[in-house]
């Protein structure tokens, strides 16, 4: 298998042309057969999909890492991939980008199989967790080298350095950069072309608060103005919740949930923490209500209450009506973190 890897080594730059490849034609026939759609309609459907993974199985010896994994990313979406350590996130990305062989399954990246991505021209970019740029080249030299390997460059080294805020480090050798600025340089070189799909593994690793804001803004701008699709794998759930249109949760080698972020969060209940000096009486009132559930009483005396079809104000009023004073009421709204913990515990 041939792979076109950019000079800075922190990102593999891979693309396809506009025509449907032989693999794409074959995939279209498969889609048509499965969906009973005309073949031309199946091809049109494929053009709406940036990435399709079906029945992916990957093992190392006797250890199964990915187990019949399915994942679909629509063009123009920002899709977050989350999972516990060892759940298979990086292996999934490596299979998608043709960097790992796999036993079974079908993968289509912009209509191409992973082993066809060497023929790309900058439409698919992958940047992994650990930046691996040449330590003895300067930032500018890395950009220039990467641009030579890019078939259709659309930006200059100066432009991508400015985009990522590393222009003042242009003449610095890579080995003298902080981890955060190495990551900025890896992302910068990947934007020398105009990729249609960008795959990022732990994109916020090593970045300070300003760096995170810059990367989030860049992702949002590229998605809004150029229609760039993203697949982001990260443990930084608040950042993913902020930027992602869709979320997939990977657990034990399988995608257990994949949906629009708003839909997932709407299915998560709200939790309230209440503090009162009449805990026993408050518990009796809460248990008598049908629309909430007492989860626990923590070591600090807070009552953790899950609300289903009840507003926090109504709960507070129910306690006051029984002459139970509430000294503190803390509303914990649904978040990707709470959803992830809930789903992970349910599928253990």
C-alpha positions as CSV (number, residue, x, y, z in Angstrom):
1,X,0.0,0.0,0.0
2,X,1.3,3.5,-0.9
3,X,0.6,6.4,1.4
4,X,1.3,10.1,0.7
5,X,2.6,11.5,4.1
6,X,3.5,15.1,4.4
7,X,7.0,16.3,5.2
8,X,6.2,17.4,8.8
9,X,5.0,13.8,9.5
10,X,2.4,15.0,12.0
11,X,-0.4,14.7,9.4
12,X,-1.0,12.3,6.5
13,X,-2.4,14.3,3.6
14,X,-4.6,12.2,1.4
15,X,-7.3,13.1,-1.2
16,X,-9.5,12.0,-4.0
17,X,-10.7,13.5,-7.2
18,X,-14.4,14.3,-8.1
19,X,-15.0,11.2,-10.1
20,X,-16.3,8.0,-8.5
21,X,-13.5,5.5,-8.2
22,X,-13.9,1.8,-9.0
23,X,-14.2,1.1,-5.3
24,X,-16.9,3.9,-5.2
25,X,-18.8,2.3,-8.1
26,X,-18.7,-1.1,-6.3
27,X,-19.8,0.5,-3.1
28,X,-22.7,2.3,-4.9
29,X,-23.9,-1.1,-6.2
30,X,-23.8,-2.5,-2.7
31,X,-25.7,0.5,-1.3
32,X,-28.3,0.2,-4.1
33,X,-28.8,-3.5,-3.3
34,X,-29.1,-2.9,0.4
35,X,-31.5,0.1,0.1
36,X,-33.3,-0.9,-3.1
37,X,-32.4,2.6,-4.4
38,X,-31.5,3.2,-8.1
39,X,-27.7,3.1,-8.6
40,X,-27.6,6.8,-9.5
41,X,-29.5,7.7,-6.3
42,X,-27.1,5.5,-4.3
43,X,-24.2,7.4,-5.8
44,X,-25.9,10.7,-4.8
45,X,-26.4,9.4,-1.3
46,X,-22.7,8.5,-1.1
47,X,-21.8,12.0,-2.1
48,X,-23.7,13.2,1.1
49,X,-21.5,11.0,3.2
50,X,-17.9,12.0,4.0
51,X,-17.1,8.8,5.9
52,X,-18.8,5.4,6.1
53,X,-17.6,2.5,8.3
54,X,-19.6,-0.7,8.3
55,X,-19.0,-3.9,10.2
56,X,-15.4,-3.0,11.0
57,X,-13.5,-5.8,12.9
58,X,-9.9,-5.4,14.0
59,X,-7.8,-7.6,16.3
60,X,-4.3,-8.0,17.5
61,X,-3.7,-11.7,17.7
62,X,-6.5,-13.1,19.9
63,X,-7.5,-9.7,21.3
64,X,-10.5,-8.1,19.5
65,X,-10.1,-4.3,19.4
66,X,-12.9,-3.3,17.1
67,X,-16.1,-5.4,17.0
68,X,-18.5,-4.9,14.1
69,X,-18.1,-1.1,14.3
70,X,-20.4,1.1,12.4
71,X,-19.9,4.9,11.9
72,X,-21.3,7.4,9.4
73,X,-20.3,11.0,9.0
74,X,-22.2,13.3,6.8
75,X,-20.5,16.0,4.7
76,X,-20.4,19.3,6.4
77,X,-20.7,17.9,10.0
78,X,-18.3,18.1,12.9
79,X,-18.4,14.6,14.5
80,X,-16.9,13.9,17.9
81,X,-15.7,10.4,18.8
82,X,-15.4,9.7,22.5
83,X,-14.6,6.7,24.5
84,X,-12.6,5.4,27.5
85,X,-8.9,4.7,27.2
86,X,-8.4,1.5,25.3
87,X,-11.9,1.6,23.7
88,X,-10.4,1.7,20.2
89,X,-10.5,5.3,19.1
90,X,-7.0,5.7,17.7
91,X,-7.2,2.2,16.1
92,X,-10.4,3.3,14.4
93,X,-8.8,6.4,13.0
94,X,-5.8,4.4,11.8
95,X,-8.0,1.9,10.0
96,X,-10.0,4.8,8.4
97,X,-6.8,6.4,7.1
98,X,-5.3,3.2,5.8
99,X,-2.5,3.0,8.5
100,X,-3.7,-0.2,10.0
101,X,-5.0,-3.4,8.2
102,X,-8.3,-4.8,9.5
103,X,-9.9,-8.2,9.3
104,X,-13.5,-7.5,8.1
105,X,-15.7,-4.5,7.2
106,X,-16.1,-1.8,4.6
107,X,-14.7,1.7,4.9
108,X,-15.4,4.6,2.4
109,X,-13.6,7.9,2.8
110,X,-15.1,10.4,0.4
111,X,-15.9,7.4,-1.8
112,X,-12.5,5.8,-1.6
113,X,-11.2,2.7,0.2
114,X,-8.4,3.4,2.8
115,X,-5.8,1.8,0.5
116,X,-6.8,4.3,-2.3
117,X,-6.0,7.4,-0.3
118,X,-2.5,7.6,-1.6
119,X,-4.1,9.0,-4.8
120,X,-5.7,11.9,-2.9
121,X,-4.7,15.5,-3.4
122,X,-5.2,17.1,-0.1
123,X,-9.0,16.3,0.4
124,X,-8.4,14.1,3.5
125,X,-6.1,15.0,6.3
126,X,-5.2,13.1,9.5
127,X,-3.4,14.5,12.4
128,X,-2.5,12.3,15.4
129,X,-2.0,12.8,19.0
130,X,1.8,13.2,19.1
131,X,3.2,15.8,16.7
132,X,6.1,14.3,14.9
133,X,7.6,17.1,12.8
134,X,11.3,17.1,12.0
135,X,13.0,18.4,15.1
136,X,15.9,20.2,13.3
137,X,13.8,22.0,10.7
138,X,12.3,25.4,11.4
139,X,8.5,26.0,11.3
140,X,8.8,27.7,7.9
141,X,10.9,24.9,6.5
142,X,8.3,22.3,7.6
143,X,5.6,24.4,5.9
144,X,7.7,24.7,2.7
145,X,8.5,21.0,2.6
146,X,4.9,20.0,3.2
147,X,3.7,22.4,0.5
148,X,6.1,20.7,-2.0
149,X,4.3,17.4,-1.3
150,X,0.8,18.9,-1.6
151,X,-0.6,18.4,-5.1
152,X,-3.0,21.3,-4.9
153,X,-1.8,23.9,-2.4
154,X,-4.2,26.7,-1.8
155,X,-2.4,28.5,1.0
156,X,1.1,29.8,1.5
157,X,3.3,28.9,4.5
158,X,2.8,32.5,5.7
159,X,-0.9,32.2,5.6
160,X,-1.1,28.9,7.6
161,X,1.3,30.2,10.2
162,X,-0.9,33.3,10.6
163,X,-4.0,31.1,10.8
164,X,-2.6,29.1,13.7
165,X,-0.9,32.1,15.4
166,X,2.7,30.7,15.1
167,X,4.1,33.3,12.7
168,X,6.4,34.7,15.4
169,X,8.0,31.2,15.7
170,X,8.6,30.9,11.9
171,X,12.4,30.6,12.2
172,X,12.3,28.5,15.4
173,X,13.4,24.9,15.1
174,X,10.7,22.4,15.9
175,X,12.6,21.0,18.8
176,X,12.5,24.4,20.5
177,X,8.7,24.7,20.4
178,X,6.3,23.9,23.2
179,X,4.0,20.9,22.8
180,X,1.1,23.2,22.1
181,X,3.0,25.1,19.4
182,X,4.1,21.8,17.8
183,X,0.4,20.9,17.6
184,X,-0.4,24.3,16.0
185,X,2.4,23.6,13.5
186,X,1.0,20.2,12.7
187,X,-2.5,21.6,12.1
188,X,-1.0,24.5,10.1
189,X,0.8,22.3,7.6
190,X,-2.4,20.3,7.1
191,X,-4.2,23.4,5.9
192,X,-1.8,24.2,3.0
193,X,-4.5,22.6,0.8
194,X,-8.3,22.8,1.2
195,X,-9.2,19.4,2.8
196,X,-12.8,18.2,2.6
197,X,-12.4,15.9,5.7
198,X,-10.0,16.5,8.6
199,X,-9.4,13.7,11.1
200,X,-8.0,15.0,14.4
201,X,-6.8,12.7,17.3
202,X,-6.7,14.7,20.6
203,X,-6.6,18.1,18.9
204,X,-6.6,20.0,22.2
205,X,-3.7,18.1,23.8
206,X,-0.9,20.4,25.0
207,X,-2.8,23.6,24.2
208,X,-3.4,26.4,26.7
209,X,-6.7,28.2,27.0
210,X,-6.0,30.6,24.2
211,X,-4.8,27.8,22.0
212,X,-7.9,25.8,22.6
213,X,-10.1,28.8,21.7
214,X,-8.0,29.4,18.5
215,X,-8.4,25.8,17.4
216,X,-12.2,25.8,18.2
217,X,-12.6,29.0,16.2
218,X,-10.6,27.6,13.3
219,X,-12.7,24.4,13.2
220,X,-15.9,26.4,13.3
221,X,-14.7,28.8,10.6
222,X,-13.5,26.1,8.2
223,X,-16.8,24.2,8.7
224,X,-19.0,27.3,8.2
225,X,-17.1,29.0,5.3
226,X,-15.6,26.0,3.4
227,X,-18.0,23.2,4.4
228,X,-15.1,21.2,5.8
229,X,-16.1,18.0,7.6
230,X,-14.4,16.9,10.8
231,X,-13.9,13.8,12.9
232,X,-12.5,14.7,16.3
233,X,-11.4,12.1,18.8
234,X,-10.8,13.6,22.3
235,X,-11.2,13.1,26.0
236,X,-11.9,16.9,26.3
237,X,-15.7,16.4,26.4
238,X,-16.7,20.1,27.1
239,X,-14.8,21.2,24.0
240,X,-16.5,18.5,21.9
241,X,-19.9,19.5,23.3
242,X,-19.2,23.1,22.4
243,X,-18.1,22.5,18.7
244,X,-19.6,19.1,17.5
245,X,-22.8,18.8,15.6
246,X,-22.7,15.0,16.1
247,X,-21.3,12.7,18.8
248,X,-20.5,9.0,18.6
249,X,-19.6,7.0,21.8
250,X,-17.2,4.1,21.4
251,X,-17.2,1.5,24.1
252,X,-15.3,-1.8,24.0
253,X,-14.8,-1.7,20.3
254,X,-18.4,-0.8,19.3
255,X,-20.2,2.4,18.6
256,X,-23.0,2.3,21.2
257,X,-24.5,5.7,20.5
258,X,-24.3,8.1,17.5
259,X,-26.6,11.0,16.9
260,X,-26.8,14.8,16.7
261,X,-25.4,16.4,19.9
262,X,-28.6,18.3,20.6
263,X,-30.7,15.1,20.4
264,X,-28.4,13.2,22.7
265,X,-28.4,16.0,25.3
266,X,-32.2,16.3,25.1
267,X,-32.5,12.7,26.2
268,X,-30.4,13.3,29.4
269,X,-32.2,14.2,32.6
270,X,-31.3,17.2,34.7
271,X,-29.9,16.8,38.2
272,X,-30.4,19.1,41.2
273,X,-28.3,19.3,44.3
274,X,-30.3,20.5,47.4
275,X,-29.0,21.3,50.9
276,X,-31.4,21.5,53.8
277,X,-31.2,21.1,57.6
278,X,-34.3,18.8,57.4
279,X,-32.9,16.0,55.3
280,X,-35.2,13.3,56.5
281,X,-38.4,15.3,55.8
282,X,-37.0,16.4,52.4
283,X,-36.4,12.8,51.4
284,X,-40.0,11.9,52.3
285,X,-41.3,14.8,50.1
286,X,-39.0,13.9,47.2
287,X,-40.0,10.2,47.3
288,X,-43.6,11.1,47.2
289,X,-43.2,13.0,43.9
290,X,-43.6,11.0,40.6
291,X,-41.4,13.2,38.5
292,X,-38.1,13.0,40.3
293,X,-35.8,10.5,41.9
294,X,-33.4,10.7,44.8
295,X,-30.1,9.4,43.6
296,X,-27.9,9.8,46.7
297,X,-27.1,11.9,49.7
298,X,-23.4,12.7,49.5
299,X,-20.9,13.1,52.4
300,X,-21.5,16.9,52.5
301,X,-25.2,16.4,53.0
302,X,-26.4,17.4,49.5
303,X,-29.4,15.5,48.1
304,X,-28.8,14.6,44.5
305,X,-32.1,14.5,42.7
306,X,-32.8,13.6,39.1
307,X,-35.6,15.6,37.5
308,X,-37.7,14.0,34.8
309,X,-40.8,16.1,34.0
310,X,-40.3,18.6,36.9
311,X,-38.8,22.0,37.0
312,X,-36.3,22.8,39.8
313,X,-38.6,25.7,40.9
314,X,-41.5,23.3,41.3
315,X,-39.3,21.0,43.5
316,X,-38.2,23.9,45.6
317,X,-41.8,25.0,46.0
318,X,-42.9,21.5,47.0
319,X,-40.3,21.5,49.8
320,X,-41.3,25.1,51.0
321,X,-45.0,24.0,51.1
322,X,-44.0,21.4,53.7
323,X,-42.1,24.1,55.7
324,X,-38.7,22.6,54.7
325,X,-36.2,25.4,54.2
326,X,-33.8,25.0,51.3
327,X,-30.4,26.7,52.0
328,X,-28.8,25.7,48.6
329,X,-30.2,24.6,45.3
330,X,-27.6,23.8,42.5
331,X,-28.9,23.0,39.0
332,X,-26.6,20.6,37.0
333,X,-27.8,20.7,33.4
334,X,-27.3,17.8,31.0
335,X,-23.8,17.7,29.5
336,X,-21.8,15.4,27.3
337,X,-19.7,14.4,30.3
338,X,-22.8,13.2,32.3
339,X,-24.2,11.5,29.2
340,X,-20.9,9.7,28.5
341,X,-20.6,8.5,32.1
342,X,-24.2,7.3,32.2
343,X,-23.9,5.3,28.9
344,X,-20.5,3.9,29.8
345,X,-21.8,2.6,33.1
346,X,-24.9,1.1,31.5
347,X,-23.0,-0.9,29.0
348,X,-20.3,-2.2,31.4
